[in-house]
Amino acid sequence: MGHMTFLVGVVIITALAFDFTNGFHDTANSMATSIATGALRPRVAVAISGVLNLAGAFLSVEVAKTISGGIIDEGSGVRPQVVFAALIGAIIWNLVTWLRGIPSSSSHALYGGLIGATLVAVGAHGVHLDTVVTKILLPAAASPVVAGVAAWAATKAAYRITAKGTEKANRTGFRFGQIASASLVSLAHGTNDAQKTMGVITLTLVTAGVVVPGSNPPTWVIVSSGLAIALGTYLGGWRIIRTMGKGITEIEAPQGFAAQTASAAVILTSSHMGYGLSTTQVCGGGIMGAGKAGRSGRVNWSTGRKMAYAWCLTLPAAGLLGGAGTYLADQGDWGIALLAAIGIGLSAWIYLVSRGKAVTAHNVVDDEPVSITPPPPSPASPAPVAA
């Protein structure tokens, strides 16, 4: 058996840093609609989400095993510096999309980084392409559609069931329903996304010979991964919360409840089956479906297109970053040190840029509401003449 080295320790710390960015990048998935409708105050929402993400990390290890022994061939010669390069690529992509307020997939950033880094390091035989197709690409294509259709149907049913209820009773009922469904999404997020970091750390330990191939994540890995994603969740990715809560549709409580319930069902089912899908794509699809089934039926498809572009770009972009990082790390200790410096420097620069127009719990639902193209003017209301 091998032993822990300085590089392995650095990779573990970097993996937990990615887990932290995953937390604040994906807080919007569970809490954006509850914050947008006023069912929960912003700080209360992210606190609940953080606790439940931590709890969810202990419920399953199936997704972690998909990462550590499913996507990457543990015996192909993958080394800790390869995992390090993959993580740097995933973190940079997460921060770039967070800065732009784009709900891209943290999961696909991680997968892309790992795949790109492994291809450069050991070649195509180091990647289980059949697993990539069946447990990543196919769920990526199907999950937002399934969640969107389910949310559309649930929204229609919710409006129909409550049509004869009083406004006060409906508002109270859906408020509690949103709190329950948002909590379920947070728990589901912990069972899926926290496990991805567990899988990466376990893969690192296997490549270093610390644990045997096929091992479940050690308890300390589960605890540290759960704490990292919970802390990131509590700090709140307010930029993405604004996009998810206000940028796709003007969401009402029944829509929020339906979108969250549908998303939680899809995420929990996929976690049980070991599918490493994107919770961002699931929740984004759910919100679009709920928006289409709402009273106005209006969805800001411009935002939807930007999200779709980001979803399509994330795997290859993170793969290129991970591959380039691996090429640098393979140059020796100086290459690994330079890669670390680049990662820290870019992260610090992105953070400083973000402070120029900060989005916080205080203004997350106040500024820049959803911009939805209005219907064409009626004959009685002629269109304004351009100046």
C-alpha positions in Angstrom: 0.0 0.0 0.0 1.1 3.6 -0.7 1.0 6.5 1.7 -0.2 10.0 1.8 2.2 12.5 0.1 2.3 16.3 -0.1 0.8 16.2 -3.6 -2.0 13.9 -2.5 -2.8 16.3 0.3 -2.8 19.2 -2.1 -5.2 17.3 -4.5 -7.6 16.6 -1.6 -7.6 20.2 -0.5 -8.3 21.2 -4.1 -11.1 18.7 -4.4 -12.7 20.2 -1.3 -12.3 23.7 -2.8 -14.1 22.4 -5.9 -16.8 21.0 -3.6 -17.1 24.5 -2.0 -17.6 26.1 -5.4 -20.1 23.4 -6.3 -22.1 24.4 -3.2 -22.4 28.1 -3.9 -22.8 27.5 -7.7 -25.7 25.1 -7.2 -27.6 26.7 -4.2 -29.9 28.2 -6.8 -31.1 24.7 -7.8 -32.9 24.2 -4.6 -33.7 27.6 -3.2 -34.0 30.1 -6.1 -37.8 29.7 -6.6 -38.6 29.8 -2.8 -36.6 33.0 -2.5 -38.2 34.5 -5.6 -41.7 33.9 -4.4 -40.9 35.0 -0.8 -41.6 31.6 0.7 -38.2 31.8 2.4 -36.0 34.7 3.3 -32.7 34.4 1.4 -30.4 33.8 4.4 -32.8 31.3 6.0 -33.1 29.5 2.6 -29.4 29.0 2.2 -29.0 27.9 5.8 -31.6 25.2 5.4 -30.1 24.1 2.1 -26.6 23.9 3.6 -27.7 21.6 6.5 -29.7 19.3 4.2 -26.8 19.1 1.7 -24.7 17.9 4.5 -27.3 15.3 5.5 -27.7 14.1 2.0 -24.0 13.4 1.7 -24.4 10.4 4.1 -27.4 8.8 2.3 -25.6 7.0 -0.6 -22.2 6.3 -2.3 -23.4 5.1 -5.7 -22.5 8.3 -7.6 -19.1 8.5 -5.8 -18.4 4.9 -7.1 -19.4 6.0 -10.6 -16.7 8.7 -10.4 -13.9 6.8 -8.7 -14.2 3.5 -10.6 -16.7 4.1 -13.4 -15.7 7.0 -15.6 -11.9 6.7 -15.2 -10.0 3.4 -15.3 -8.2 3.3 -11.9 -5.6 1.0 -13.2 -4.7 3.0 -16.4 -1.8 4.9 -14.8 -3.8 8.0 -13.8 -1.7 9.9 -11.2 -2.6 12.4 -8.5 -1.3 15.4 -10.6 -3.8 14.4 -13.3 -6.7 14.7 -10.8 -5.2 18.0 -9.6 -5.2 19.4 -13.2 -8.8 18.2 -13.7 -10.0 19.9 -10.5 -8.3 23.2 -11.4 -10.0 23.2 -14.8 -13.4 22.5 -13.1 -13.0 25.2 -10.5 -12.0 27.8 -13.1 -15.0 27.0 -15.3 -17.3 27.1 -12.3 -16.0 30.6 -11.3 -16.3 32.0 -14.8 -19.9 30.9 -15.2 -20.7 32.0 -11.7 -19.3 35.5 -12.5 -21.6 35.7 -15.5 -24.6 34.4 -13.5 -25.0 31.4 -15.8 -26.4 28.2 -14.3 -24.0 25.8 -15.8 -23.3 22.3 -14.5 -20.7 21.9 -11.8 -21.0 18.2 -12.3 -20.2 18.4 -16.0 -17.3 20.7 -15.2 -15.8 18.0 -13.0 -16.5 15.2 -15.5 -15.0 17.3 -18.4 -11.9 18.1 -16.4 -11.4 14.5 -15.4 -11.9 13.2 -19.0 -9.7 15.8 -20.6 -6.9 15.4 -18.1 -7.0 11.6 -18.4 -7.0 11.7 -22.2 -3.9 13.8 -22.2 -2.2 11.8 -19.5 -2.8 8.2 -20.5 -4.9 8.2 -23.7 -8.4 7.0 -24.6 -8.0 3.7 -22.8 -8.0 5.5 -19.5 -11.6 6.6 -20.0 -14.6 4.3 -19.9 -16.5 5.8 -22.8 -19.5 3.5 -22.4 -20.0 4.7 -18.8 -19.6 8.3 -20.0 -22.4 7.8 -22.5 -24.8 5.8 -20.3 -24.3 7.6 -17.0 -23.5 11.2 -18.1 -24.4 12.1 -21.7 -27.8 10.3 -21.9 -29.0 11.6 -18.5 -27.8 15.1 -19.5 -30.0 15.0 -22.6 -33.0 13.4 -20.9 -33.1 14.8 -17.4 -34.1 18.4 -18.1 -36.8 17.3 -20.5 -38.2 14.8 -18.0 -38.1 17.4 -15.2 -39.7 20.0 -17.5 -42.6 17.8 -18.6 -43.2 16.7 -15.0 -43.1 20.2 -13.7 -45.5 21.4 -16.5 -48.0 18.7 -15.6 -47.6 19.3 -11.8 -48.1 23.0 -12.3 -51.3 22.5 -14.3 -52.6 20.1 -11.6 -51.7 22.5 -8.8 -53.6 25.4 -10.4 -56.6 23.2 -11.2 -56.8 21.7 -7.7 -56.6 25.0 -5.9 -58.9 26.9 -8.3 -61.7 27.1 -5.8 -59.6 27.8 -2.8 -59.2 31.2 -1.2 -56.1 33.2 -2.1 -54.9 33.3 1.5 -55.3 29.5 2.0 -53.6 28.8 -1.3 -50.7 31.2 -0.5 -50.2 29.6 2.9 -50.4 26.1 1.6 -48.0 26.6 -1.3 -45.6 28.4 1.0 -45.2 25.4 3.2 -45.2 23.2 0.2 -42.3 25.1 -1.3 -40.4 24.9 1.9 -40.8 21.1 2.0 -40.0 20.6 -1.7 -37.0 23.0 -1.6 -35.7 21.0 1.4 -36.1 17.8 -0.5 -34.1 19.2 -3.5 -31.4 20.2 -1.1 -31.3 16.7 0.4 -31.2 15.2 -3.1 -28.4 17.6 -4.1 -26.3 16.3 -1.3 -26.9 12.7 -2.3 -25.7 13.5 -5.8 -23.2 16.4 -5.9 -21.4 15.9 -2.6 -20.7 12.4 -3.7 -18.8 13.6 -6.8 -16.1 15.1 -4.7 -16.0 11.9 -2.6 -15.4 10.0 -5.8 -12.6 12.3 -6.9 -10.8 12.1 -3.5 -11.3 8.3 -3.5 -9.8 8.1 -7.0 -6.8 10.1 -5.8 -6.3 7.8 -2.9 -6.5 4.8 -5.2 -4.0 6.3 -7.7 -1.6 6.9 -4.7 -2.1 3.4 -3.5 -3.6 4.5 -0.2 -6.8 2.5 -0.7 -7.5 -0.5 -2.9 -9.4 -0.1 -6.2 -13.2 -0.5 -5.9 -13.2 0.9 -2.3 -16.1 3.0 -0.9 -15.1 6.5 0.2 -13.6 6.4 3.7 -15.8 8.0 6.4 -13.5 11.1 6.7 -13.9 11.7 3.0 -17.7 11.6 3.3 -17.7 14.0 6.3 -15.2 16.5 4.8 -17.0 16.5 1.4 -20.4 17.1 3.1 -19.0 20.0 5.2 -17.4 21.6 2.2 -20.5 21.6 0.0 -22.7 22.7 2.9 -20.4 25.7 3.6 -20.4 26.7 0.0 -24.2 26.4 -0.1 -24.7 28.6 3.0 -22.6 31.4 1.5 -25.0 31.4 -1.4 -24.4 31.8 -5.1 -26.5 34.9 -5.3 -25.8 35.7 -9.0 -27.1 32.3 -10.1 -30.0 32.5 -7.7 -31.1 35.7 -9.4 -30.9 34.1 -12.8 -32.8 30.9 -11.8 -35.4 32.8 -9.6 -36.0 35.9 -11.7 -34.3 35.4 -15.1 -36.3 32.5 -16.6 -39.9 33.3 -15.7 -41.9 35.4 -13.2 -42.5 32.4 -11.0 -45.5 32.0 -8.7 -45.8 29.7 -5.6 -47.6 26.9 -7.4 -45.0 26.9 -10.1 -42.1 26.9 -7.6 -43.6 24.0 -5.7 -44.2 22.0 -8.9 -40.7 22.7 -10.3 -39.0 21.7 -7.0 -41.0 18.6 -6.5 -40.4 17.3 -10.0 -36.7 18.1 -9.8 -36.3 16.3 -6.5 -37.9 13.2 -7.9 -35.6 13.1 -10.9 -32.4 13.8 -8.8 -33.2 11.2 -6.1 -34.0 8.5 -8.7 -30.8 9.2 -10.6 -28.7 9.1 -7.4 -30.2 5.7 -6.5 -29.2 4.4 -10.0 -25.7 5.9 -9.8 -26.3 8.5 -12.7 -24.1 11.5 -12.2 -26.5 13.9 -13.8 -26.5 17.7 -13.5 -28.8 19.0 -10.8 -28.6 22.4 -12.6 -30.0 21.0 -15.8 -32.7 19.2 -13.9 -33.8 22.3 -12.0 -33.5 24.6 -15.0 -35.7 22.3 -17.0 -38.2 22.1 -14.1 -38.4 25.9 -13.9 -39.0 26.2 -17.7 -41.7 23.6 -17.6 -43.4 25.3 -14.7 -43.1 28.7 -16.3 -44.7 27.4 -19.5 -47.7 26.0 -17.5 -48.2 29.2 -15.5 -51.0 31.7 -15.9 -49.1 33.8 -18.5 -47.2 30.8 -20.0 -44.2 33.1 -20.6 -40.6 31.9 -20.4 -37.6 34.0 -21.2 -36.1 31.8 -23.9 -33.2 34.1 -24.3 -32.0 33.1 -20.8 -32.9 29.5 -21.7 -30.7 29.5 -24.7 -27.8 30.9 -22.8 -28.2 28.1 -20.3 -28.3 25.5 -23.0 -25.2 26.9 -24.6 -23.4 26.7 -21.3 -24.6 23.2 -20.8 -23.2 22.1 -24.1 -19.9 23.9 -23.7 -19.2 22.8 -20.1 -17.9 19.3 -20.8 -15.5 20.3 -23.7 -14.4 23.6 -22.1 -13.5 22.0 -18.8 -11.9 19.1 -20.7 -9.7 21.5 -22.5 -8.7 23.2 -19.3 -8.1 19.9 -17.6 -6.0 18.6 -20.5 -3.9 21.8 -20.7 -3.4 21.6 -16.9 -2.2 18.0 -17.2 0.3 18.9 -19.9 1.7 21.6 -17.5 1.7 19.3 -14.5 3.5 16.6 -16.4 6.5 18.9 -16.7 7.5 18.2 -13.1 7.3 20.0 -9.8 7.7 23.4 -11.3 4.7 22.7 -13.6 2.5 21.6 -10.8 3.5 24.7 -8.8 2.8 27.0 -11.8 -0.6 25.3 -12.4 -1.5 25.9 -8.7 -0.4 29.6 -9.0 -2.5 30.0 -12.2 -5.5 28.5 -10.5 -5.2 30.7 -7.4 -4.5 33.8 -9.4 -7.4 33.4 -11.8 -9.8 32.6 -8.8 -8.6 35.7 -7.0 -9.0 37.9 -10.1 -12.6 36.6 -10.7 -13.5 37.2 -7.1 -12.2 40.8 -7.3 -14.1 41.4 -10.6 -17.3 40.1 -8.9 -17.0 42.8 -6.2 -17.5 45.5 -8.8 -21.2 44.8 -9.0 -21.9 42.5 -6.0 -25.1 40.4 -5.8 -26.0 39.6 -2.2 -28.9 38.4 -0.1 -30.1 42.0 0.1 -30.5 42.6 -3.6 -30.9 39.2 -5.1 -34.6 39.6 -5.9 -34.7 43.4 -6.2 -32.6 44.1 -9.3 -32.8 43.1 -12.9 -36.1 41.2 -12.9 -36.9 38.8 -15.7 -37.0 40.3 -19.1 -39.7 38.6 -21.1 -40.7 39.8 -24.6 -44.2 41.4 -24.3 -47.0 40.4 -26.6 -47.3 42.4 -29.8 -49.4 45.6 -29.5 -53.1 45.5 -30.3 -54.5 47.5 -33.2 -55.8 50.0 -30.6 -52.3 50.5 -29.3 -49.9 51.4 -32.1 -46.3 50.5 -31.6 -44.0 53.4 -30.6 -42.0 55.1 -33.3 -38.3 54.8 -32.9 -36.5 58.0 -32.2 
